[in-house]
């Protein structure tokens, strides 16, 4: 199976919403979630700029890690 590009230029807003939704499916559900294991905020808010076509997922993930890893050695 060939993987489709997730870049903004290759996706529609609806596709980006589905990409984020399927990526966040950890099995536990988002209700009462501490926003994933780093506690960095609502996952939908974090990825809204990707959904809106403003920033690529890679950029958001890099910013998130810089902001929330708090000098922990996380790779």
DOLUMMAR-888253 format. One record per atom (N, C-alpha, C): residue in one letter; atom name; y, x, z; residue number from 1. Coordinates in pm, whole numbers, plus 32768, in hexadecimal, padded with zeros to 4 digits. Each point is the difference from the previous one (the first is absolute). Layout:
BEGIN
{rest=A, atom=CA, yy=Y, xx=X, zz=Z, nr=NUM}
...
END
This chain:
BEGIN
{rest=X, atom=N, yy=7F89, xx=8054, zz=8000, nr=1}
{rest=X, atom=CA, yy=8077, xx=7FAC, zz=8000, nr=1}
{rest=X, atom=C, yy=807D, xx=8059, zz=8000, nr=1}
{rest=X, atom=N, yy=8058, xx=7FE7, zz=7FA3, nr=2}
{rest=X, atom=CA, yy=807C, xx=804C, zz=7FF6, nr=2}
{rest=X, atom=C, yy=8068, xx=7FC7, zz=805E, nr=2}
{rest=X, atom=N, yy=8041, xx=8059, zz=804C, nr=3}
{rest=X, atom=CA, yy=8067, xx=7FD3, zz=805E, nr=3}
{rest=X, atom=C, yy=8085, xx=7FF2, zz=7FB8, nr=3}
{rest=X, atom=N, yy=8041, xx=7F90, zz=8014, nr=4}
{rest=X, atom=CA, yy=8081, xx=7FE6, zz=7FC3, nr=4}
{rest=X, atom=C, yy=806D, xx=8047, zz=8051, nr=4}
{rest=X, atom=N, yy=8065, xx=802B, zz=7FBD, nr=5}
{rest=X, atom=CA, yy=8071, xx=8041, zz=8041, nr=5}
{rest=X, atom=C, yy=8044, xx=7FA0, zz=8062, nr=5}
{rest=X, atom=N, yy=802C, xx=8034, zz=8071, nr=6}
{rest=X, atom=CA, yy=804B, xx=7FAF, zz=8061, nr=6}
{rest=X, atom=C, yy=8095, xx=8022, zz=7FFD, nr=6}
{rest=X, atom=N, yy=8029, xx=8051, zz=7FA0, nr=7}
{rest=X, atom=CA, yy=808E, xx=8023, zz=7FF4, nr=7}
{rest=X, atom=C, yy=8052, xx=7F84, zz=7FDF, nr=7}
{rest=X, atom=N, yy=807A, xx=8000, zz=802F, nr=8}
{rest=X, atom=CA, yy=805A, xx=7F8E, zz=7FE9, nr=8}
{rest=X, atom=C, yy=800D, xx=7FE2, zz=7F6C, nr=8}
{rest=X, atom=N, yy=800D, xx=8066, zz=7FAE, nr=9}
{rest=X, atom=CA, yy=8013, xx=7FEA, zz=7F6F, nr=9}
{rest=X, atom=C, yy=7F88, xx=7FBF, zz=7FBE, nr=9}
{rest=X, atom=N, yy=7F8C, xx=8006, zz=8041, nr=10}
{rest=X, atom=CA, yy=7F85, xx=7FCB, zz=7FC6, nr=10}
{rest=X, atom=C, yy=7FD2, xx=7F7D, zz=803F, nr=10}
{rest=X, atom=N, yy=8050, xx=7FC7, zz=805B, nr=11}
{rest=X, atom=CA, yy=7FD6, xx=7F89, zz=8049, nr=11}
{rest=X, atom=C, yy=806F, xx=7F97, zz=8005, nr=11}
{rest=X, atom=N, yy=7FD7, xx=7F85, zz=8015, nr=12}
{rest=X, atom=CA, yy=8060, xx=7F95, zz=8018, nr=12}
{rest=X, atom=C, yy=8012, xx=7FF1, zz=8097, nr=12}
{rest=X, atom=N, yy=8065, xx=7FB7, zz=8027, nr=13}
{rest=X, atom=CA, yy=8017, xx=7FE7, zz=808E, nr=13}
{rest=X, atom=C, yy=7F85, xx=7FBD, zz=803E, nr=13}
{rest=X, atom=N, yy=7FC6, xx=7FA1, zz=7FBB, nr=14}
{rest=X, atom=CA, yy=7F8A, xx=7FB9, zz=8033, nr=14}
{rest=X, atom=C, yy=7F8B, xx=8061, zz=8011, nr=14}
{rest=X, atom=N, yy=7FEF, xx=805A, zz=7FA2, nr=15}
{rest=X, atom=CA, yy=7F95, xx=8063, zz=800C, nr=15}
{rest=X, atom=C, yy=8018, xx=805D, zz=8077, nr=15}
{rest=X, atom=N, yy=807E, xx=8027, zz=8015, nr=16}
{rest=X, atom=CA, yy=8020, xx=8058, zz=8071, nr=16}
{rest=X, atom=C, yy=7FE7, xx=7FB9, zz=8085, nr=16}
{rest=X, atom=N, yy=8020, xx=7F7F, zz=8007, nr=17}
{rest=X, atom=CA, yy=7FE1, xx=7FB3, zz=8079, nr=17}
{rest=X, atom=C, yy=7F6A, xx=8001, zz=801B, nr=17}
{rest=X, atom=N, yy=7FB0, xx=7FEF, zz=7F98, nr=18}
{rest=X, atom=CA, yy=7F6E, xx=7FFF, zz=800F, nr=18}
{rest=X, atom=C, yy=7FCD, xx=808B, zz=8027, nr=18}
{rest=X, atom=N, yy=803A, xx=8068, zz=7FC8, nr=19}
{rest=X, atom=CA, yy=7FD9, xx=8089, zz=8023, nr=19}
{rest=X, atom=C, yy=8018, xx=8018, zz=8095, nr=19}
{rest=X, atom=N, yy=8075, xx=7FD9, zz=8030, nr=20}
{rest=X, atom=CA, yy=801F, xx=8013, zz=808F, nr=20}
{rest=X, atom=C, yy=7FA2, xx=7FAC, zz=8055, nr=20}
{rest=X, atom=N, yy=7FED, xx=7F83, zz=7FDA, nr=21}
{rest=X, atom=CA, yy=7FA9, xx=7FA8, zz=804D, nr=21}
{rest=X, atom=C, yy=7F73, xx=8038, zz=8009, nr=21}
{rest=X, atom=N, yy=7FC8, xx=8029, zz=7F90, nr=22}
{rest=X, atom=CA, yy=7F76, xx=8032, zz=8003, nr=22}
{rest=X, atom=C, yy=7FF7, xx=8087, zz=8049, nr=22}
{rest=X, atom=N, yy=806A, xx=804E, zz=7FFD, nr=23}
{rest=X, atom=CA, yy=8000, xx=8080, zz=8047, nr=23}
{rest=X, atom=C, yy=8007, xx=7FF0, zz=8098, nr=23}
{rest=X, atom=N, yy=803A, xx=7F91, zz=802C, nr=24}
{rest=X, atom=CA, yy=8010, xx=7FE9, zz=8090, nr=24}
{rest=X, atom=C, yy=7F89, xx=7FBA, zz=803F, nr=24}
{rest=X, atom=N, yy=7F9F, xx=7FDC, zz=7FB1, nr=25}
{rest=X, atom=CA, yy=7F8C, xx=7FB9, zz=8035, nr=25}
{rest=X, atom=C, yy=7FA6, xx=8060, zz=804C, nr=25}
{rest=X, atom=N, yy=801A, xx=800D, zz=8082, nr=26}
{rest=X, atom=CA, yy=7FB1, xx=805B, zz=8053, nr=26}
{rest=X, atom=C, yy=7F8E, xx=7FB7, zz=8045, nr=26}
{rest=X, atom=N, yy=7FFC, xx=7F7D, zz=7FF2, nr=27}
{rest=X, atom=CA, yy=7F97, xx=7FB3, zz=803F, nr=27}
{rest=X, atom=C, yy=802B, xx=7FBE, zz=8082, nr=27}
{rest=X, atom=N, yy=806D, xx=8030, zz=8039, nr=28}
{rest=X, atom=CA, yy=802D, xx=7FCB, zz=807F, nr=28}
{rest=X, atom=C, yy=806A, xx=7F95, zz=7FF4, nr=28}
{rest=X, atom=N, yy=803C, xx=7FF2, zz=7F8D, nr=29}
{rest=X, atom=CA, yy=806C, xx=7FA1, zz=7FEE, nr=29}
{rest=X, atom=C, yy=8082, xx=8037, zz=8036, nr=29}
{rest=X, atom=N, yy=806E, xx=7FCB, zz=7FD2, nr=30}
{rest=X, atom=CA, yy=8083, xx=8034, zz=8028, nr=30}
{rest=X, atom=C, yy=803C, xx=7FB8, zz=8078, nr=30}
{rest=X, atom=N, yy=7FCA, xx=7F8D, zz=8024, nr=31}
{rest=X, atom=CA, yy=8036, xx=7FB6, zz=8071, nr=31}
{rest=X, atom=C, yy=7FEE, xx=8052, zz=8080, nr=31}
{rest=X, atom=N, yy=806A, xx=800D, zz=804C, nr=32}
{rest=X, atom=CA, yy=8001, xx=804E, zz=807D, nr=32}
{rest=X, atom=C, yy=7FDE, xx=8093, zz=7FEA, nr=32}
{rest=X, atom=N, yy=8015, xx=8030, zz=7F8A, nr=33}
{rest=X, atom=CA, yy=7FE5, xx=808C, zz=7FE1, nr=33}
{rest=X, atom=C, yy=8073, xx=8057, zz=8030, nr=33}
{rest=X, atom=N, yy=7FDF, xx=8078, zz=802B, nr=34}
{rest=X, atom=CA, yy=8069, xx=805D, zz=8027, nr=34}
{rest=X, atom=C, yy=802F, xx=8050, zz=7F87, nr=34}
{rest=X, atom=N, yy=7FF0, xx=7FC6, zz=7F8B, nr=35}
{rest=X, atom=CA, yy=802C, xx=8039, zz=7F81, nr=35}
{rest=X, atom=C, yy=7FB6, xx=8081, zz=7FE1, nr=35}
{rest=X, atom=N, yy=7F81, xx=7FF3, zz=7FFA, nr=36}
{rest=X, atom=CA, yy=7FA6, xx=806D, zz=7FE0, nr=36}
{rest=X, atom=C, yy=7FFF, xx=8065, zz=8072, nr=36}
{rest=X, atom=N, yy=7FB5, xx=8067, zz=7FF1, nr=37}
{rest=X, atom=CA, yy=7FE6, xx=8058, zz=8071, nr=37}
{rest=X, atom=C, yy=8078, xx=8053, zz=802E, nr=37}
{rest=X, atom=N, yy=8068, xx=800C, zz=7FB1, nr=38}
{rest=X, atom=CA, yy=8075, xx=804C, zz=802C, nr=38}
{rest=X, atom=C, yy=806C, xx=7FA9, zz=803E, nr=38}
{rest=X, atom=N, yy=7FF3, xx=7F7E, zz=7FF7, nr=39}
{rest=X, atom=CA, yy=8062, xx=7FA7, zz=803C, nr=39}
{rest=X, atom=C, yy=808B, xx=800D, zz=7FC4, nr=39}
{rest=X, atom=N, yy=8009, xx=800C, zz=7F7D, nr=40}
{rest=X, atom=CA, yy=807F, xx=801C, zz=7FC0, nr=40}
{rest=X, atom=C, yy=804D, xx=7F8A, zz=7FCB, nr=40}
{rest=X, atom=N, yy=7FD5, xx=7F88, zz=801B, nr=41}
{rest=X, atom=CA, yy=8048, xx=7F8C, zz=7FCE, nr=41}
{rest=X, atom=C, yy=7FA7, xx=7FA4, zz=7FAF, nr=41}
{rest=X, atom=N, yy=8038, xx=7F90, zz=7FD8, nr=42}
{rest=X, atom=CA, yy=7FB5, xx=7F9D, zz=7FB3, nr=42}
{rest=X, atom=C, yy=7FD9, xx=803B, zz=7F79, nr=42}
{rest=X, atom=N, yy=7F7E, xx=8001, zz=7FDF, nr=43}
{rest=X, atom=CA, yy=7FD5, xx=803A, zz=7F81, nr=43}
{rest=X, atom=C, yy=8043, xx=7FC0, zz=7F86, nr=43}
{rest=X, atom=N, yy=8019, xx=7F7D, zz=8004, nr=44}
{rest=X, atom=CA, yy=8041, xx=7FBE, zz=7F8E, nr=44}
{rest=X, atom=C, yy=808E, xx=8031, zz=7FF1, nr=44}
{rest=X, atom=N, yy=8047, xx=8018, zz=806F, nr=45}
{rest=X, atom=CA, yy=8087, xx=8036, zz=7FF9, nr=45}
{rest=X, atom=C, yy=7FFE, xx=808F, zz=7FCA, nr=45}
{rest=X, atom=N, yy=7F9F, xx=804F, zz=802C, nr=46}
{rest=X, atom=CA, yy=7FF7, xx=808B, zz=7FD6, nr=46}
{rest=X, atom=C, yy=7FF2, xx=800A, zz=7F68, nr=46}
{rest=X, atom=N, yy=7FAE, xx=7FA9, zz=7FC4, nr=47}
{rest=X, atom=CA, yy=7FE5, xx=8008, zz=7F71, nr=47}
{rest=X, atom=C, yy=8054, xx=7FA2, zz=7FAA, nr=47}
{rest=X, atom=N, yy=8064, xx=7FC0, zz=8039, nr=48}
{rest=X, atom=CA, yy=8053, xx=7FA3, zz=7FB4, nr=48}
{rest=X, atom=C, yy=804A, xx=8045, zz=7F8E, nr=48}
{rest=X, atom=N, yy=802E, xx=807C, zz=8016, nr=49}
{rest=X, atom=CA, yy=8045, xx=8047, zz=7F94, nr=49}
{rest=X, atom=C, yy=7FA3, xx=801B, zz=7F8A, nr=49}
{rest=X, atom=N, yy=7F7F, xx=8014, zz=8019, nr=50}
{rest=X, atom=CA, yy=7FA0, xx=800F, zz=7F92, nr=50}
{rest=X, atom=C, yy=7FEF, xx=7F7B, zz=7FB8, nr=50}
{rest=X, atom=N, yy=7FEB, xx=7F97, zz=804C, nr=51}
{rest=X, atom=CA, yy=7FF0, xx=7F7B, zz=7FC4, nr=51}
{rest=X, atom=C, yy=8078, xx=7FDD, zz=7FAA, nr=51}
{rest=X, atom=N, yy=8078, xx=8021, zz=8030, nr=52}
{rest=X, atom=CA, yy=807C, xx=7FE2, zz=7FB7, nr=52}
{rest=X, atom=C, yy=801D, xx=8062, zz=7F8F, nr=52}
{rest=X, atom=N, yy=7FAC, xx=8067, zz=7FF1, nr=53}
{rest=X, atom=CA, yy=8013, xx=805F, zz=7F93, nr=53}
{rest=X, atom=C, yy=8069, xx=806A, zz=801B, nr=53}
{rest=X, atom=N, yy=801E, xx=801B, zz=807D, nr=54}
{rest=X, atom=CA, yy=8069, xx=8062, zz=8023, nr=54}
{rest=X, atom=C, yy=7FC8, xx=808A, zz=801F, nr=54}
{rest=X, atom=N, yy=7F89, xx=8008, zz=803C, nr=55}
{rest=X, atom=CA, yy=7FC3, xx=8080, zz=8026, nr=55}
{rest=X, atom=C, yy=7F6B, xx=7FF9, zz=7FE6, nr=55}
{rest=X, atom=N, yy=7FC8, xx=8071, zz=7FD7, nr=56}
{rest=X, atom=CA, yy=7F70, xx=8008, zz=7FEC, nr=56}
{rest=X, atom=C, yy=7FB9, xx=8008, zz=8087, nr=56}
{rest=X, atom=N, yy=7F83, xx=7FD6, zz=8002, nr=57}
{rest=X, atom=CA, yy=7FB1, xx=8005, zz=807B, nr=57}
{rest=X, atom=C, yy=7FFE, xx=808E, zz=803A, nr=57}
{rest=X, atom=N, yy=7FF1, xx=8061, zz=7FAB, nr=58}
{rest=X, atom=CA, yy=7FFB, xx=808C, zz=802D, nr=58}
{rest=X, atom=C, yy=807E, xx=8024, zz=804F, nr=58}
{rest=X, atom=N, yy=8075, xx=7FD8, zz=7FCF, nr=59}
{rest=X, atom=CA, yy=807D, xx=801D, zz=8044, nr=59}
{rest=X, atom=C, yy=8004, xx=7FBD, zz=808A, nr=59}
{rest=X, atom=N, yy=7FD8, xx=7F84, zz=8004, nr=60}
{rest=X, atom=CA, yy=8002, xx=7FB4, zz=807E, nr=60}
{rest=X, atom=C, yy=7FA0, xx=803F, zz=8064, nr=60}
{rest=X, atom=N, yy=7F88, xx=8023, zz=7FD3, nr=61}
{rest=X, atom=CA, yy=7F9F, xx=803E, zz=805A, nr=61}
{rest=X, atom=C, yy=8032, xx=8085, zz=8036, nr=61}
{rest=X, atom=N, yy=803F, xx=8050, zz=7FAC, nr=62}
{rest=X, atom=CA, yy=8036, xx=8081, zz=802D, nr=62}
{rest=X, atom=C, yy=806D, xx=7FEA, zz=8068, nr=62}
{rest=X, atom=N, yy=805C, xx=7FA3, zz=7FE7, nr=63}
{rest=X, atom=CA, yy=806B, xx=7FE3, zz=8060, nr=63}
{rest=X, atom=C, yy=7FC8, xx=7FCD, zz=8084, nr=63}
{rest=X, atom=N, yy=7F9D, xx=7FA9, zz=7FF7, nr=64}
{rest=X, atom=CA, yy=7FC0, xx=7FC7, zz=8076, nr=64}
{rest=X, atom=C, yy=7FC2, xx=806D, zz=8055, nr=64}
{rest=X, atom=N, yy=7FB4, xx=8057, zz=7FC0, nr=65}
{rest=X, atom=CA, yy=7FBD, xx=806B, zz=804A, nr=65}
{rest=X, atom=C, yy=8065, xx=805E, zz=8041, nr=65}
{rest=X, atom=N, yy=806A, xx=8021, zz=7FBB, nr=66}
{rest=X, atom=CA, yy=8066, xx=8058, zz=803A, nr=66}
{rest=X, atom=C, yy=8043, xx=7FBF, zz=8079, nr=66}
{rest=X, atom=N, yy=8017, xx=7F80, zz=7FF7, nr=67}
{rest=X, atom=CA, yy=8046, xx=7FBA, zz=806B, nr=67}
{rest=X, atom=C, yy=7FA9, xx=7FE6, zz=807B, nr=67}
{rest=X, atom=N, yy=7F80, xx=7FE0, zz=7FEB, nr=68}
{rest=X, atom=CA, yy=7FAD, xx=7FD0, zz=806E, nr=68}
{rest=X, atom=C, yy=7F95, xx=805E, zz=8033, nr=68}
{rest=X, atom=N, yy=7FEC, xx=806F, zz=7FBF, nr=69}
{rest=X, atom=CA, yy=7F94, xx=8056, zz=8033, nr=69}
{rest=X, atom=C, yy=802A, xx=804F, zz=807B, nr=69}
{rest=X, atom=N, yy=8080, xx=800C, zz=8017, nr=70}
{rest=X, atom=CA, yy=8037, xx=803B, zz=807B, nr=70}
{rest=X, atom=C, yy=7FC0, xx=8086, zz=8023, nr=70}
{rest=X, atom=N, yy=8003, xx=805B, zz=7F9F, nr=71}
{rest=X, atom=CA, yy=7FCD, xx=8089, zz=800F, nr=71}
{rest=X, atom=C, yy=7F69, xx=8008, zz=8017, nr=71}
{rest=X, atom=N, yy=7FB8, xx=7F91, zz=7FF2, nr=72}
{rest=X, atom=CA, yy=7F6F, xx=8007, zz=8008, nr=72}
{rest=X, atom=C, yy=7FCC, xx=803A, zz=7F7D, nr=72}
{rest=X, atom=N, yy=7F95, xx=8048, zz=8005, nr=73}
{rest=X, atom=CA, yy=7FC4, xx=803B, zz=7F88, nr=73}
{rest=X, atom=C, yy=7FA8, xx=7F98, zz=7FBC, nr=73}
{rest=X, atom=N, yy=803D, xx=7FAA, zz=7FAF, nr=74}
{rest=X, atom=CA, yy=7FBA, xx=7F96, zz=7FB9, nr=74}
{rest=X, atom=C, yy=8001, xx=8022, zz=7F6C, nr=74}
{rest=X, atom=N, yy=7F8F, xx=7FFF, zz=7FC3, nr=75}
{rest=X, atom=CA, yy=7FF7, xx=8023, zz=7F71, nr=75}
{rest=X, atom=C, yy=7FCA, xx=7F8C, zz=7FB2, nr=75}
END
